[in-house]
C-alpha cells in the first residue's frame, strides 16, 4: 500500500519478514509461498521505494517501524531507520 500524505511511504506487510532481506532481497523466507515471485516483488518494491525516497514499513521487523532505503547495485541498504509509534 503506497501512502503519500506528506512523507511518501509504502506498507509492505508480509513482503519482507527480516531486515536481512533488505541487502539480500532474493533470500527466501519459509513463509514465501512462491520464493521466486517474492524475490522479484521485493526487488521491484525496494527499487521503487528507494527512487521515491519512500519509507518502507514492514509488518514484522523488531525494534524499528520502518526505513528509507538506497540502492547499491542489486542490493539495498538502510539509509535511515524510522521510529514509528
C-alpha positions in Angstrom: 0.0 0.0 0.0 1.6 3.3 -1.1 1.0 6.4 1.0 1.8 9.9 0.0 0.1 12.2 2.5 3.2 14.3 3.4 6.2 11.9 3.5 5.9 9.1 0.9 5.8 5.6 2.4 4.9 2.1 1.4 3.5 -0.5 3.8 4.9 -3.8 2.6 3.2 -6.1 5.1 4.5 -9.7 4.6 6.7 -8.8 1.6 9.7 -9.0 3.9 10.0 -10.8 7.2 13.5 -10.0 8.3 15.9 -7.0 7.8 18.5 -9.3 6.2 16.1 -9.3 3.1 17.0 -5.6 2.5 20.5 -6.2 1.3 19.6 -9.6 0.1 16.1 -9.4 -1.4 16.5 -12.7 -3.2 16.8 -14.6 0.1 13.6 -16.6 0.6 11.7 -17.0 3.8 9.8 -20.1 4.9 6.6 -18.1 4.6 7.2 -17.2 0.9 4.6 -19.3 -1.0 6.4 -18.6 -4.3 10.0 -17.7 -3.4 10.9 -16.6 -7.0 7.9 -14.3 -7.3 8.5 -12.9 -3.7 12.1 -12.1 -4.6 11.1 -10.3 -7.8 8.4 -8.4 -6.0 10.8 -7.4 -3.1 13.3 -6.1 -5.6 10.7 -4.1 -7.5 9.1 -2.5 -4.5 12.5 -1.7 -2.9 13.7 -0.2 -6.2 10.6 2.0 -6.4 10.8 3.0 -2.7 14.5 3.9 -3.0 13.8 6.0 -6.1 10.9 7.8 -4.4 12.8 8.2 -1.1 9.7 6.5 0.4 9.7 4.9 3.9 9.4 1.1 3.7 7.1 0.0 6.6 7.1 -3.8 7.1 4.8 -5.7 9.4 7.4 -7.9 11.2 10.7 -6.0 11.9 11.6 -5.8 15.6 12.6 -2.5 17.1 12.0 -0.2 14.2 8.9 1.0 12.5 10.5 1.2 9.0 13.3 2.5 7.0 14.3 4.5 4.0 16.5 2.6 1.5 19.2 3.3 -1.0 20.0 1.0 -3.9 23.5 -0.5 -4.1 23.7 -2.5 -7.3 21.4 -5.4 -7.0 21.1 -4.9 -3.2 19.7 -2.2 -0.9 20.9 -0.6 2.2 19.1 1.1 5.1 19.6 4.9 4.7 17.8 5.7 7.9 15.7 3.7 10.4 12.4 5.3 11.3 11.0 5.1 14.8 7.2 5.0 14.5 4.7 5.0 17.4 
